[in-house]
Each structure stands twice: as structure tokens, then as C-alpha cells.
Amino acid sequence: MPPPRPSPRSAGSPARRLLFLAVPYAAFAAALLGVEAAVRMTQPHVSRLDFFVTAPEQQAQFADARRQRIFEGDPLLFWKLAPGLRDVVWDQTPVTTNAQGLRYGRDVGPKAAGAFRMLCVGDSVTFGFRVPLVFRKRPLDRDPAWRAYPARVEAALREANPGRAVEVIPLAVPGYSSHQGLAWLRRDLRSYAPDLVVLLFGWNDISLRARPDHEAMATGAVQVLARDLVSRSQALVQAWRRLHAPPPPAAHASGGAVARVPVLRFVENHVRMAALARECGAAVAVMGPVFRDPAEHPDEAERMRAYREALRGSMRAHGIPYLEVAELTETGWPANQPLFLEHIHPSHAGHRVLAHALLAFLSERGLLRGLAAPAVLAP
């Protein structure tokens, strides 16, 4: 008697059914891998930085005359300083970064008990653009005393408070607007556990672009995740770039049509950053934008004046300590010429003025939390 035939239900085991269902997905994955490999072999590589940042005005600021870059892509902030740089000269600025990608002499770990930690949040001014100023043919010919104001403030507070751990950390990247500053603090502020947060933004916010930052650099979780995932595949990057081709060069001839951050958003961003700091138990201070003169770029000077006035009024209304350094604004012109490299960035002398004014202000407002303020700032 022949053995009974297996029923149709028992003929396919669960493993075989699973394998049958998995075949289409495996074929699809293999096809994707093949497309990815083909694109990588036949198309120029697109870095995450070049994928995230398409505005010609911003791309032009990333590489100096020698094509030296110090930035890398970030799906939230679009660009950031690359970590682990060692005395790389970018645009006449010697740049060393720590593991967090900050222009700070050491890595930042958990705050030690009893330490005082201050964050200086801003753009190329706080970063210390061309401070110290170096030249390509004489890269070692520099004055070590020429330092950006966060480094000056840290050195002065340490000298005035021997035995006390003091950190003044610059959360600052060239080209950042207050839109990016707010996004950065939302993501990372709590991990730094600061005692004091100082904010200084300005020129990038008033700069003109085709679209404002809140549209061009949306910070929603879905948008950030999408940018992150797409940027990891050269096939998706190439497809995305073809679907979202930038406008023709003529559209950028005037440098754009709108401010990167409209004035009301500029003010609101500072209010929100201050609220984040206070929610973390930190004190906060806001500095008004610096700008050299009303003559060379009168349109920018007028916008800067309007932004500064709006910021001043809002900070006072919200009870947020606010500092303007008159020598570093248009009202200081023309005597302030030695304090600037050009109309935007303070020179090493300007950073000394900024550090001195900030220390005096923080001391007067009781924001140093028991630290002694230096009587005289070192040259």
C-alpha cells in the first residue's frame, strides 16, 4: 500500500513559506545595492556637506583660496566644524577642534563638581574668525595673545579664581544664524549642563538668500531624519539633486530676496534660546550684534540697526540681561576702525574690548555665580 500523499496544507513548511515571501524583498534589496554600486562607480561623489548646503553664497564660504575646508555635513544644522582638526589654517584662521567639533582646546566631558561652565553661542564672531590672523607664507608668525573673546574670558576668570575649574566653551560655527543656534541648543544644551549661556548672533541673520532659514533648513524630526537617510546613499543623493535642482544663477544675482532670519524670528529665536537655558538651570545673557560702520554697506547697516533695536526692546521686555558694546557698533565709527578686520568681524583688539565689556557686565548683573571678576583684563 503506497504511503499517503501530504496534504497541500502540510506540503509547505513555515520556513519554506517564509523563504518564498522573502525572495521578492531580497531581489529588491539586491537591485538597490546594484544601483548604489553603479552610481558610486560612475558618478562624482557628493559629500554630505555639499548635499545639505546648496546655496551658492554659503558654499563659497566653506572653502578658502586654497580650497581648504574645515566643515562637514550635519542633518540638523546642515554644516558644523569637523572634529579632530589640528592647527589647520582656514581663511587665515588657525583652527584646532576637539572631539565634539568645537574650537576649544580640550574635549568637553561631564561637568565636574564645583566647576563653572559658560557657553558662548554664536557665529564667526564668537568662533574668532581670523583671530589670530595668520598668513600662508608665514603660518607660524602669530601672536599667541591674540585670542577670541571666549578664550580671553576663560583665561581671565581662571586667573581671578585660582583653584576653581572654569570653562568658557564656544558653541560657535562660521555662517550660523540664530535659527541654527536655537536648533543646536534644543539638541545638545542639556548635555553640557552650563551655569551661564551667552548669545551673540547678527550678520548671518540679516544676510539675503532665496529662502529664509526656517524654510530652507526645516528642523522637524521627519525632515531631519529624511535628510540623514538620503545623505547616506549616493543613489538617493543623485536622484534628490535631479528632482530638486537649484534655481539658475540669475536667481542668485542679487544675493537673494529675503533675510535668512526675518527680524521677528530673530527676536523670537533669542527668547526661545534664553528659555531653554533657564529651563536647564542656567543664567543667560544676550549681546547685541556687532557691526563696524554705516558707510561702507549702508543697506546692511540699516538692517543691523533695526534687528539690534528690536532685540534690545524684546530682551528688556522679557527681563533678559542684554549688553551692547557701543565701540563695536555703528555708533563707534570711525574711531572703531582698529577694532575690526572689515565691517563684520572684530580684530584681536575688538575681541579684547568685547571680553572686557562682557566680564564687567556679567559681574555687575551677578551672573558669575560667586566667581571673582578680574579687575584688569590681560592684554
DALIN-V643627 format. One record per pair of residues at least 24 apart in sequence whose C-alpha atoms are under 8 Angstrom apart, sorted by the first residue. I is the first residue (numbers start at 1). J is the second residue. D is the distance in whole Angstrom. If there is no record, write none. Layout:
I,J,D  I,J,D
This chain:
35,235,7  36,233,7  36,234,6  36,235,5  39,234,7  39,235,6  40,234,6  40,235,8  45,234,7  46,234,7  46,237,7  47,73,8  48,72,7  48,73,5  48,74,7  48,231,6  48,232,8  49,73,4  49,74,7  49,78,7  49,79,6  51,231,7  51,237,7  51,241,8  52,78,5  52,79,8  52,227,8  53,78,6  53,79,8  54,246,7  55,209,8  56,252,8  57,255,7  58,175,8  61,175,8  63,90,8  63,91,8  64,90,6  64,91,5  65,91,7  75,224,6  75,225,8  75,227,6  75,228,5  76,183,7  76,217,8  76,219,6  76,224,6  77,180,6  77,183,7  77,184,7  77,217,8  78,217,7  80,173,6  81,173,7  89,134,8  89,136,8  89,139,8  91,130,7  92,130,6  92,133,6  92,134,5  92,135,6  92,136,7  93,129,6  93,130,4  93,131,6  93,132,6  93,133,6  93,134,6  94,130,8  94,131,8  94,132,7  94,133,8  94,134,7  102,170,7  102,171,7  102,172,7  103,127,7  103,170,7  103,172,8  104,169,7  104,170,7  109,192,8  110,191,8  110,192,7  110,193,8  111,192,7  111,193,7  112,165,8  114,164,8  114,165,7  115,164,7  115,165,5  115,166,6  115,167,8  116,164,8  116,165,6  116,166,5  116,167,6  116,194,8  116,195,6  117,166,6  117,167,5  117,168,6  117,169,8  117,193,8  117,194,5  117,195,5  117,196,7  118,167,6  118,168,5  118,169,6  118,194,6  118,195,6  118,196,5  118,197,6  118,198,8  119,168,6  119,169,5  119,170,6  119,171,6  119,194,7  119,196,6  119,197,5  119,198,6  120,150,7  120,168,7  120,169,6  120,170,5  120,171,6  120,172,7  120,197,6  120,198,5  120,199,6  120,200,8  121,170,6  121,171,5  121,172,5  121,181,7  121,197,7  121,198,6  121,199,5  121,200,6  122,170,8  122,171,6  122,172,5  122,173,7  122,176,7  122,177,8  122,178,8  122,181,7  122,199,6  122,200,5  122,201,5  123,172,5  123,173,5  123,174,5  123,175,6  123,176,5  123,177,7  123,200,7  123,201,6  123,204,8  124,172,7  124,173,6  124,174,4  124,175,6  124,176,8  124,345,8  125,174,8  125,345,6  125,346,7  126,150,7  126,170,7  126,172,6  126,200,7  127,170,7  127,171,8  127,172,5  127,173,6  127,174,7  129,174,8  129,345,7  130,347,8  131,347,7  131,348,6  132,348,7  145,379,7  146,348,5  146,349,8  147,348,6  147,351,7  148,348,7  148,351,6  148,352,8  149,351,5  149,352,6  149,354,6  149,355,5  150,355,7  152,352,7  152,355,6  153,355,6  153,356,8  153,359,7  156,373,8  156,374,6  156,377,6  156,378,7  157,371,8  157,372,7  157,373,6  157,374,6  159,374,8  160,372,6  160,373,6  160,374,5  161,371,7  161,372,6  175,204,6  176,204,6  177,201,6  177,202,7  177,204,5  177,205,5  177,260,8  177,261,7  178,202,8  178,205,7  178,261,8  178,266,6  178,269,6  178,270,7  179,213,7  179,214,7  179,261,7  179,266,8  179,269,6  181,273,8  182,269,6  182,270,8  182,272,7  182,273,6  183,219,7  185,273,7  185,276,7  186,276,7  189,276,8  189,277,8  189,280,8  190,280,6  193,280,7  193,282,8  194,280,8  194,281,8  194,282,6  195,281,7  195,282,4  195,283,6  196,277,8  196,282,5  196,283,5  196,284,6  196,285,8  196,367,7  196,368,8  197,274,8  197,277,7  197,282,7  197,283,6  197,284,5  197,285,6  198,284,6  198,285,5  198,286,6  198,287,7  199,270,8  199,284,8  199,285,6  199,286,5  199,287,6  200,286,6  200,287,5  200,288,7  200,289,6  201,287,8  201,288,8  201,289,6  202,288,8  202,289,5  202,290,7  202,304,7  202,307,8  203,289,7  203,291,8  203,304,7  203,344,7  204,260,7  205,259,7  205,260,5  205,261,5  205,262,7  205,266,7  206,259,5  206,260,6  206,261,6  206,262,7  206,300,7  206,303,7  206,304,7  207,258,8  207,259,5  207,260,6  207,300,8  208,255,6  208,256,5  208,257,6  208,258,5  208,259,4  208,260,6  209,252,8  209,255,6  209,256,4  209,257,6  209,258,6  209,259,6  209,260,6  210,251,8  210,252,7  210,255,8  210,256,4  210,257,5  210,258,6  211,256,8  211,257,8  211,258,6  211,259,8  211,260,7  212,258,6  212,259,6  212,260,4  212,261,6  212,262,7  213,260,5  213,261,6  214,261,7  263,306,8  263,307,6  263,310,7  264,310,8  266,307,8  266,311,8  267,307,8  267,310,7  267,311,5  267,314,7  271,315,8  271,318,8  274,320,8  283,367,7  284,320,7  284,321,7  284,367,8  285,320,7  285,321,5  285,322,6  285,323,8  286,315,8  286,320,7  286,321,6  286,322,5  286,323,6  287,322,6  287,323,5  287,324,6  288,312,7  288,322,7  288,323,6  288,324,5  288,325,8  289,324,8  289,329,8  290,325,8  290,328,5  290,329,5  290,344,7  290,345,8  291,328,6  291,329,5  291,330,6  291,343,6  291,344,5  291,345,8  292,328,6  292,329,5  292,330,5  292,332,7  292,333,7  292,336,7  292,337,7  292,340,7  292,342,7  292,343,5  292,344,6  293,329,7  293,330,4  293,331,7  293,332,8  293,333,5  293,334,7  293,343,7  294,330,6  294,333,8  296,343,8  301,330,8  321,365,8  323,358,8  323,361,7  325,354,7  325,357,7  328,354,8  352,379,8
